[in-house]
Amino acid sequence: MNYKDQIISLREAASLINSGGDLTTVLRHLLQAACRHAGWTMGSIMSIDASHGYAFVMLRHDPTLLQRVLKDRWELATSPSLIALKRNEPVYIRDARVSEEFPGYRKEAFERDYRTVLVMPMQCADADGRPMVLNVVSREIVDVSDDDLAFLGMIVHLGAIAIEKQHRLRAERSAGERLQTVLHAHTSLLQDVLAGGSIPTLATTIGDLLPNPVIVVDFNANLLIGGKSPDPAHFTNDTWQNATATALNRQLMKSAREAVDNPRAEPQTLFLDDGTRRFHISVRIEPLSVDGEAVGALFIFPTAQEFSDLDLLLLDSAKFALSVQMMRSFIRFRFETRTLTELFMELVEHRWRDASDLLQRSQRLGLNLASPSQMIVVDFPEQTRKLAGKSADLHHAVLRLVQQNAAHASVVSIADGLVCLVPFEAGKGQERTAKLMRRISEELKRHLEEEPIVVVGNRCVTLTDYPENWERCWRTIKIARAFGRRGVLSGQDFGPLPMFVAAADVGEVKGFVEESIGAIVAHDRTHETPYLETLSAFLKEGCRSQACADAMGLHVTTLRYRLSRIHDLFGVEVDTPDRRFAVELAIRLHSVIDSHSPRQN
């Protein structure tokens, strides 16, 4: 063995590796050096696919190769390669022709005329992650010395360095190509936004660019756009997109809103029902905001592949592009609703001077004041009036309902609520209006988790009818607020006495009731006594003892005892008309306040 030639061959191999030469050329040079300078006849480099049970020949050196087909795949059961990898040490077969342990090699040893075999693990893997081995054979029986093993160990080590370098170069090229893709995608997304592209088009582009399935939610347009299926076992892309647009739409919208209100960095589990089965799915929900107000969300469904830094950069670009596009819709919505709100308030507060000018401006904004109409006023619950970005959701939800009822209907945003202007329909048309009010109440309850107050005005024909109906509607809302009533209401639901109470100061009314009969109410509640009921029945019967006793099913003595106790305990006097009127009024007011209190509703 010529040590000088060995050192020269190793130096040449190292130079090839350093120059970034072709991997196949480097490995072939190393394989030739192993055979030429260590006394081996031929050799090969193999990759081991343990999961499928085969060893594959990647590169072969055989200077005596005849023109015939050789095996490029070995069963691991008949190959020493797997043993070399498991033990992480060379496997030496002194004479393959007599070896019983590896019958595959024994057969080929006769076919290709070789004797000694040496298999060495290479401490590296191919492009598919499969471990590799160096395999050399000799036509003669060779006794392998420590020097031989050291030289071949250096060959293997240089081969591992070359392969790892190739992997790094491939990863760097892939990262560079991925970076170029991300930069191109970023530019493309911005161009789409600046060109005025739509949210659905942008969502499709983002779905193609990101490796993960996504859903884009636009609160302003009340729009949810599904992309690739996150669960191919149960949904194809088409069935998933159909489900997100129908059965899953409301559930996903609610999850998006909850995630925006309570943002979380880690993925969360959604429990969904598509009408045929219930299932759960993991998702990460990224809020999209403009000027501190939520305008949408991006659902990102995890895959087996983790997000890389470039994927995160692409995700930021996608979020930025979506936010900019939604900002346009948001600003347009705010401008349109604010302009419409200003015109409507000018109308109902009678601040206009030129009727024709007002009609022209309303027509430009899509508000039809020339035809008879009716206003439905919606008052949001007090604890949900600070809506944190839900105003567009509610506006679109109600607009969709009223336009299903009448094509020329309009919805106006006001402080603490909405106003729906619908064409006036007499007769059975009022039944449709009442049904629409109930649908509005139910729809908003799903969004706000509490019923709003919904009232309707009378027919508005001229411009001067609107302020009057506006005042009437808000008077009813004011009464409903005072007595804790919610849902679809009208003035007839309250009667004259609540109207009187609402017109007065509610605090003073409650003070009068408390002063007159508060002690009796408290005593009845604590001790379950019937004193207020008895006093009410006595006044109702004109303070006639026998008639009151008969009406209550009592003996007159029992009635007189109760009245005596009421006088002794509470000092209530009904001996004069003024006192009787004051006590009876207090009882009636108490029934109104108590029956409409939030505690009972």
Buried (B, 14 or more C-beta within 10 A) or exposed (E): EEEEEBEEBBEEBBEBBEEEBEBEEBBBBBBBBBBBBBBBBBBBBBBBBBEEEBBBBBBBBBEEEEEEEEEEEBEBEBBBBBBBBEEEEBBBBBBBBEBEEBEBBBBBBEEBEBBBBBBBBBBBBBEEEBBBBBBBBBBEEBEBEEEBBEBBBBBBBBBBBBBEBBBEEEEEEEEEEBBEEBBEBBEBBBEBBEEEBBBEEBBBBBBEBBBBBBBBBBBBBBBBBBBBBBEEEBBEBEEBBBBBBEBBBEBBBEBBBBBBEEEEEEBBEBEBEBEEEEEEBEBBBBBBBBEEBBBBBBBBBBEEEEBEEBBEBBBEBBBBBBBBBBBBBBEEBBEEBEEBBEBBBBBBEEEBEEEEEBBEBBEEBEBBBEEBBBBBBBBBBEEBEEBEBBBBBBBBBBBEBBBEBBEBBBBBBBEBBBBBBBBBBEEEBEEEBEEBBEBBBBBBBEBBEEBBBBBBBEEBEEBEBBBBBBEBBBBBBBBBBBBBBBBBBBBEBBEEEBBEBBEEEBEEBBEBBBEBBBBBBEBBEEEEBEBBBBBBBBBBBEEEBEBBBEBBEBEEEEBBEBBEBBEEEBEBEBEEEEEBEBBBBBBBBBBBBEEBEEEEE
